């Protein structure tokens, strides 16, 4: 393990340095991963890759599985098995595969019948699986949530999920450091959701690109862990790789006593180490942002990007006031989609549905805040409002406190745990034209259902909208009607963590009962080939370039979320840019859309504007682009996860300055061919003009040679083993506290409720 960099360091720097297995001069780092959380959407292809290559999960005890994205949130009293309970064929197939894959590889899995099941970013912290000073990854962009504990936590694509399962490592490059300092006392009814929406409004959806954001200041220090998690959750919406908060007494109080948290002497040792992680006073920051708490009002989104925010007391903005023509056109497009008129007071916007849930705002504190507003009141006529707890444990605790009775009496639908309407991969979705007050994290076009319109806000604000039928300043909500019960929320003791209620596999369940070793998985295809497609011909790609004259094209636009149910990388081209390519009513091609016209229907290069591929970590987006025939992209900038996912599949995202992108866009509009010479790192225009571009040498080598990450990483097996030995000695609390434990001989044993029984 390389020696840490000398001198003052940030929280991010310290955690990074503690996890470096190998570092090269070009900046490429093999980073060790402490905690890996997996779910049903981003794992089928990853496990298939392991099985075909004859590989096994390197450290099952460092992996935790749950189902959440496309699981039904309907009442589970009659649940017997996944096959009969999940009506959607593709969703059912993913969930069944998840259980089988976890069984075959000895990974602990929380099924729909297990009270611990829930949203991956709720379950990890709730179980004590997420700890300060850790590196945490998951095949979901909102993994940044876990940074609230003082951890480096980031989303990865499916290829990287496979890589982490096989090696417990990830290829990464050190991010720049951004400090967002928020000081002062928040106004009543202003929450951390309002804070992060305000922050994104200040810096924009690409303001944090290339950075790790540390949130600090007196406002952050006063926040609960639930509030910090909500804030860090949406760091990805600001373009950041991750968001962090230094661990402190609030952090430790939340973790202590949880099933997978260290105990006894290990706890004391861990806390002493965690206290040392705070950023040094004279640490270097690449970017600093300072915000006053008193400047933050209850905040909502009005457009189709999390940066399009306004205080609830404000108005829908006028596109004519935009600073550029491109920005003006984008605002006009958003207003058209959202069905809004510039100048309309935010509080005059009516809603059809209300969604309280998601990995952003479905914790017990969120439900208490919403229930305090709903208590003694009624949901407005014509409004459907739903509350979806983040996990089975949260649901149990909420019911113990009587929150469910408050919601039901007010007319809310009380649901089971899951991602639900956040991304509408299940039955919970908006219909075209419906408007939703949502506590989720994204308001992209169609995010909550094709043609649906989403306004992001806090739980209290969402509950207020449900009561009045329109977006409402919760601070001005009329008093509870006379004769109604006074708003009252009984805060009870945390519910004891539920035991394993349903066997996540016959093999592992039997081992739990007998205290025996879990057998290693058996693979049938040990001679399978590995690798990625080589880039172009001898590293040169020439072809027609399709112009997409838009900025902030998110991965939901690239590929709608219903295609995330596919378990194959092939056939996804049918969904590529579907809302733009096909008429939603007739299903017929929209003839003037670029990819429906020759020669662009055979394009190999796509030219876009700023921040292409922002949003979700879904690797299905680059798979769909590749399936269509694209081999490279040219843009001013990219979503960081999209960039990484593309390179891991043999695709090259080229970054050029704005003026050069403009010239490439002109060539593309003229139906001309462009060439990308990767060995010489130049884009060649039809007139012979060359535009040089930068690319990491490691990525360049892998693309030209068609090399996959796993094979390259396993070349450094001895260095990984050496790191793991140092890790065992330096951070003993990271091992031996999971539901799966490894003995001194490397054998895996399964534990019940985190209690060792050797």
N, C-alpha and C positions, 0 to 999 in steps of 0.2 A: 504494500500500500504506500503510495507516494507521500512524502512529508507535506503537512499542511503549509500553505503559503504564510510567510512571516508577515507580521504587521497587523494592524486593526482590521477586523472582518465583520461582515454583517451576519445576521442569523442564517441567511441563505448560504453564505460562504462557508460557515462553520459546518453546517449539515452536509453540504456538498463535499467538502474536504474529507469528512469522516467516512464517505462512501465511495471514494475513488479506488477502483481496482487497478485500472491502468489508464494512463494519460499519454497522448501523443502530442507532438509539437504542433500539429495542425488544429489542436483544440478538441479533437474527438476523445471522449472519455467513456470507458466502460464503468458504468455506475452500478453499484450493488443496490438491489431492491429488497427492503425489509418486509414490506407488506403488499400483497397482491390480492385485490378483490375482483371476483369475476361474476358475470351474470349471463343470461341466456342468449343475448343478442350478439355480443361480440366474441363468443367463444366457439361456436360450432366448427368454423373453418380452422381455428387455432388448434383444437384438439384433433381434427382430421389430419392437419399437418404433422402433429406429433406422432400419431399412429402410423401414418404412411412412411415416416422416416425412421420408425422404430425407436422413438425417443420417449422418455417418461418425464413426469413433472419432477424437477430437481428437488424442490423442498415443499412437499404438500402441506407441512405444518405452517408455512408462511403464506398460504393461500386460503381464502375464505369465499365460498360460493353462495349466491342467493338468486332468486328470480324476482323480477320487478317490472321490467319495461313493458311487456305485453301480457302480463297476467291480469285476469279479471279482478275487479274490486267488488264484485257482487258478494252477497252474503254467503259464507262458507259453511253454514251449519250442516248442509247436506253433502259437503265435500267427502268423497271417498277416494278418488284418484284423479290424476291429471287428465286421463283419456276421456272420462265422462264429464268432467267439470269445464274444460276449456273447449268451447265450440269452434273457435277459429282453428282451422286445420294447420296452418303454418305456425301459428303461435303455439299450439299444442305440441307440434313436432319439435320446436325449439326447447320447450320446457322439458319434455321427455328426454331429449338428447342431453340436456344439461345434467339431469340426474344420472343418466348412464355414464357420461364422461367423468363426472365427479366420483362415481362408484369405481369405475375402471382405474382411475388414477389416485384413489385414496384421498380425495379432497373433501373436507367438511362442507356440507351443503344444507342450507335451510330451505326446505320445500314449502309448498303452500299450506301443508298441514302443521308446520312448525311455527309456534308463536313468535319465534325469533326472526321469521322471514320478514323482509321489508326492502325498502330502497337501499341500494348498496352503500350510499353515502350517509345513510342513517344508521345502518346496521354496524358498520365498522367502528365508529365512535361509541355507539351504544354498548357494544360488547367489550370495549377496552382493547380492541384489536389495533386501533389507531393510537399511536403514542408519540410524544414529543421526540424530536431529533431523528425521526424515521424518514425513510423514503417510501412513499406510497404510490402505487399506480393502479389503474383500472381502465378497462376499455370503455371509458365514458369521460367526456370532457369536463364534467363537473366534479371530477376527483379533486379539484382545487379546494373543495370543501374542507378536506382533512388538514389543510394548512393552518386552520384555526388553532390546532394543537401545537404549533411550532414544528411543522413537518414540511418537507418538500413533497408535494403531492400533485400529480399531473395526469391528465388523460392520455391514453395511447390507443392506437388502432389495433385491429385484429392480428396483423402480422407481428406487431410488437408484443401482443398478449402471448402469442406462441413463443416468441423469443424469451420472454420473462419466465414463462412456465418451464422452458427447457434449460435455462441458464441462470435464472434468478438475477439477471443483469440486464441493463439497457444501454444502448449507445446514445449518449447525450452530449450536448455542448453547453458549457456554462452560460447562463443568462446574465444580462445586465441587471443591476440592482436599482429598483425604484422605491422610494419612500413616500407613502401617502400618510401625512400626519393630520389627524383630525382632533382638534382641541375644543373644549367647552362642554356645556351641558345641553343635551338635546331638548327641544320643546316637548311638552306632554304629547303623547300619541305619535311621536316621530320615532321610528324604529331603525334597526340596522338595514332593513330592506330599503327604506327611504335613503339612508346614507349611501349605500352602494349604487342605487339608481342615480343619485346626485353625482357621485364620483364619476360614473360612466358618462353622464351628461357633460361633465367638465373635460374629461380627457378623451372621450370618444371610444368607439369600439375597437380601434386599432392603437389607442394611446399607450397601451402596455405591451405592444408587440415586442418580442425579444427580451422582455423583462420578467423578473420575479418581483412581485409587489409585496412589500412589508407594510402592513397597516399598524400605525402606532398613534400615540397621543393620548391625552386624558380621556377623550370620548371612548376610544377603543378599550382602554384599560378598565373603564367602568362597565363594559358590556359583559353579559353572560356568555357562556360557551355557545348556547344556541344562537345568540345574536352574532357572535363571531363566525360561526359556521355559515350562516346565511350570507354574510358579507363576503367571506372567502369563496363561497360557492360561485358567485358571479364574477370572480376575477377573470375568468375566461371570456366573459362578455366584453371585457375591456381589452381583449387581445393578449393578456398576460399568459405566461406559461404556468404560473402558479401564484397563489397569494398566501401570505403567512402572517401570523401574530405570535409574538414571543410567548413562551409558556410562563405561567405565573401561578399564584396561589389559587386563582379561579380555575385554571386548567387542572391542577392537581386534585382539587376538591371534586371536580367532575369525574375524573378517571378512577380515583381510589375506590377499591371495592368491586369494581366491575369484573366480570368473569375472567377476562384475559389480561387484566392488568397485573403487573408484578406485585408480589406479596412480601411481607416481612423485611428481611435485610436487603433483598433486591430492590424493594420499593425505596428504601432510604438511599441506597446507592444511586438509583435512577434519578431521584429528585435532585440530588446533589449535582449530578451531571447535567440535568435539564436546566438548572439554574445558571449554568455556565454558557448557555447557548445565546443569550441575549446579544444583540448587536453591540459592538464596542462603540463608545461615545464618539470616537473620531473615525469611524468607518467611512469608507468612500461610497457615495451614492451617485449613480449615473444620471438619475432624474429625481427631483424632489417636487412634491405637490403639497401645498398647505391649505387646509379647509377649516373654516370656523363652523362649529356645530350649530350656532344660532342662525346661520344662513340656510339651513336645511329645513324645508317644509315637507309635509306629506307629499310624496312625489309619485307620479304615474307616467306611463308611456302613452304617446298618442299615435306613433307611427309603427313601422315594421322593423325596427332595430332598437335594441336596448338603449342606444344613445339618444333616441328621440323622446326626451322627457320634458315634463313641465310640472311646476308646483300645482297642486290641486286647485289653487286659487287663480291659476293662469288661464290662458286661452290656447286654442289650436293655432300654431304659428302661420304666418303668411309666407308662402314660397317666394314672393316678390322681394322679400327682405334677405334672401340667401346671398352669400358672398360670391358665389360662382354660378354660371349657367348650369353646369353639371349638377350642382347641389340643388338648384331650383327645380330641375327636371325630376330629380330623385324625390324631392318633397311632394311634387305634384303627383307622382306615381303613388306614393304612400297614401296621400289623402284620398285618391281615387279608390285604392284598394280598401282603405279603412272606412270609406263612406262618410268622410268628414268634410266640413267646410271651414276654411281658415277663418279665424276670428271667433269661432264658437267657444264659449266658456267651457272649460274642462268639466265643470260640475253639471253641465246640461247634457252630457253624453249618456244616453240610456243604455242599459245592459240587458241581455237576454239570459245569460248564465253567469254563475259565480263558481270559481274553482279555488278551494283552499286545500293546498297539498303541495306535492313535489319535494325534491331533495333540497329545495331552497327554504321552504316554509311549511313543514309538516311535523315539526317536533312538538313536544308537549307545551312548551312556552308559547309557540305559535297558536296552538289550539286554545290555550287559556286566553290569549289576547283576543282571538276572534269570538270566543264564547262570552267574554265580558261585554262585547258589543251586542251580541245576539240575545243575551238573556233578557227576558221580559218583552221582547219585540217579535215581530213576524216578518217573514220574507215577503217582499212586495208581490202582489198578484202578477202572474205572467212570467215570473222569474224562477228559474230552476237553479238551486244552490246546492253544492255538494262539498262534503268535508272528507278528505282521504288521509288518515293517519299514515305516518311514514314507516311504521313497523307494527307488528302484532303486539309488541311490548308497549308501544305508545298507545295503541288502541285500548289495551287492558287498563293502563294507568288512567287514561282519559275517562273510561267508564267507571273506574273506581272513584274518581273525583266528581262524577256526575256531569261531565261536559257533554256526553252523548245525549243526555236528557234535555240539556239546554238547547242543543242544536235541533233535536227532533221536535221539541215544543215550538221552536221558532219556524219550523218548516224546512230545515236543511236535510239533505239526504246523507246519512251516516254510513260510510263505506268501509271496506277492508283495505289493508295495506297494499301499496303499489304505486307505480309512476303515474298511472291514470291519465287524466286529460293534459298533463304537461306536454306530452308529445303525441297523444292520441293514437298509439299503436294497438290499443285494445278497444273495447266497446265505448269507452268514455271519450266522446269527441264532439266538436261543434259541427253544426250543419252550415252549408254555404250561407254567408251573410249574417250569421249569428255573432253577437258581440259578447265578449266575456271579460269580466273583472277577475284577474288571475294572480295567484301568488307564486306562479312559476317563474322561470328565468329567461324565457325567449318569447318574443312576439313576432317572429318571422312570418312571412306569408304562409298560410296553411299549417302552421306549427301545431295548432290544436284541432285541426280538421280542415279539409279542403275548403277554401273560401271563408274560413273563420277569421274573426277579428279579435285580437287579444290586446288587453291593456294590463300591463304589469303593475302591481302595487303590493302593499303590505297586507298581512292577514286582517288587521283591524279595519283597514280601508276596504278590503274586499267584503268583509262582513257588513260594513256600512252600506256599500253599494247594493248588497242583497236586500237589505231592509228598505231602502228607498227606491230601488229600481233604476238608479243612475249613479254615476260616479259622484261621491259625496265626501266632503271634508269631514272626517270622523270627529274632528274637534267641534263641529257645529251640529252634530246629530241631535235631533229633538229629544227631550227627556222621555224616559220610559212611560208609556201610557198609564194613566191613573188606574189603580186596581191591579196592575200587572206585578209580577214578582220583581223585586229589586234585583239589579244585576249582581250576581253572587257566584264566585268560582271558588270552590273548596280545593285548596292545594294540598294534596296528600303526599304521603311518603312514596318514593319511587317504588314501582312494582318489582317484586323479586323476579329476576330474569328466568323466563320460562325454561323448563327442561326440554330435552329433545322429545318432541311429541310425535314425531313420525320418522321412521328410519330413512335416512337419506340414501342408503343402499343396504342391501342384504349383507354384503361382505363386511362393510364397516360397522353396521349395527351389531352384527354378530361379534365383532371384535370388541365393541363397547361392552357388551354383556360379559364376554369371557376374559377381557383384559389381554387379548392376544395381539400379535403383530399383524398389521395389514399387509397382505401379499402385494408384491410389485405387479403392475399391469403387464399384460402380455401383448406384444405387438406382432402383427403378421407381415408387415412390409418393411423389414429392416434394410432392404437393399434399394429402397426408393431413392430417386434423385432429388436433390435440393438445389435451390438457386432461384434467380429472377430472370426475366427476359433481358437480353443484352440491348442496350440502347442503340436504336438505328442500325445502320450498316457501317461497320467499322467506326462506330461512335458518331455518325453523321445522320441526321434525320432531315429529310426534305419532303415538303408536301404543301398542300393548300392550307391556309390559315383561316380559321373561322373567327370573325370579329364578334365580340360580346362587349359592346360599348356600355358597360355598367361597372360601378364600384360596389364593394360590399356584397358580392354574390355569395350567399351562405350555402352551406352543405345541404340544408333543407331544400333550397332551390335547385341545387345540382341533382339531388335524388330525394324524392319524398320519403318520409319515414316508413310508409307501408312496405317499402322494399327491403327494410332492415330485417324482415321476417324470412328473407331468402337465406338459405344455408349454402348456396353455391355462389362463387364469384362470377359465373357465366350467366348470360341472359339479362343482365341488369341494364343493358343499353336501352331496353324498351321504356325504362322509367327515367332516363336521363333528361333533365330539364322538362319533365312531363308537364307541369303547369304552363310552361311557355310554348311547348311543342304541340300540345293537343288541346282541343276545345273540351272544356270540362263537361259540357252537356252532351255533345255528339260523339266525342272520342276521336273525331277526325283531326288530321294534321292541320295546324295553322300555317297556311302556305307561305306567309311572309316571314316566319321565324327562320333564322339563319340556317339551322341544321336541317331544315326541311327543303332547302334549295341547293341545287347544284352550283358550284362544285363542292359546297361546304358539307354536303351529306357524306363526303369521303375525306373530310379534313383530317390531318394528322397533328395539327398545331392549333391551339386555341389562344387568341389574344384578348385579354381582359384588362380592366383598369386596376383600381386600388383595392387591396385587402380581399383578393379572390380566395374562396374556400374558407371563409371565416365560419365560426359556429362550432358545430358538433364534431366529435372525434370519429364519427362513423367512417370507416375505411371503405364502406360501400360506395361512397362518392367517387374516389379515384378508380375503384373497380369498374364503375359504370362508364366513366370517361375512357378508360382503357378498353373496355368491351366495345365501345362505339368505334374505336380506332385511333384515339388520340395517343400520342407518345410524349408530348411536351406542351407546356403552357408558357406564355409570355405575359407578364403583368408587372405593375409597379411594386406590389407586395402581396403576401399571402397570409392566410391563417396559419399559425405555426404548426399545429397538429396536421392540417391538410398537407403542408409542405413535407413533413416527415413521412406521412403515410404514402404520399406519391412516390418519393424516392425509394421507399422499401418495396415498391411494386414495379420498379423499372421506368417510372415516369420522371421527367425532368421539369421542374418549375424554374423558369428563367426570370430573374429580376433585372429590369432595366429602368433607367430614369424615365420620368414622365414624357419628355419630348421624344425620346426614342420609341416608347410605347406608342405614341401618337403616330409616328411614321409607319410602324409595323401595322397599326390599325388601318391606316390609309391603304397600305399594300393589300391587307386582307379584304377590305371593302372592294378593292378593284379586282378581286378574284385571282391574285397573283400568289405564287409559291414563295415560301421562305425556307431557309436552311438553317439548321442549328448544328454547329460543329462543336461537339463536346470536347474532343481532345485539345482543340485550340481555344475553346471557350469563347466563341463568337457566334452571333446571329448574323446571317448574311442576307441582305435584301436582294430583290431581283436585279437592282441596278449595280450590284457588287459591293455596295457600302456595307461595312462590317461594324457591328456593335459588340464590344467585349462585355463579358459578364463574369461574375464571381461564382464559384462553387467550391464547397469544401472538398479537399483532395480525397478524403476517404470516400465520400459519396460518389465523386467522379469515378474513382477506381471501381467501386462496386457496380455502378451503372454500366461502365464499359465492359467489365468482365462478367457481369451477370452473377454476382456473388450475393448470397443471403447472409443475414446477420448471425444466425445461429452457428453456422459452420465457422465463421470468422471468430466468434466469441469463444467457441470450444477449443480453438487453437491456443487459448490462454487459460486452459483448465487449471494448471498448477498455480497460476496467479490468483484465480478465484478461490481455490482451496486455501491458499495462504491467507487471503483476506478473511475467509470464513473462520480460520483459526484465531486470527487477531480479534475479530468481531466477538467471538465466543468469550475471549478473555476480557475484552474492554467493555462490552455491553451485555453482560450475562442475562439481563432482564428481557432481552429480545428473544431469547430461546427458552423453551420449557414452560411457556405460559399459555400455549394454545390448546385447542381441543385435540390437536394432534401433536405428539411430542416425539422427539428422537432420542434414543438412548446412546450410550457411549460407543456402541457398535454400529450406529447409523440406522438402527431398525426403527420403524415408525410404530407408535402405539396410539390408540385413540382414547381420549379421556372424556368422561361424562361431566358436563358443567364445569370444565376447567380444573377438575380436582385430580391430582396425580395419584395413581394407585399402582405402585411398582411391586 
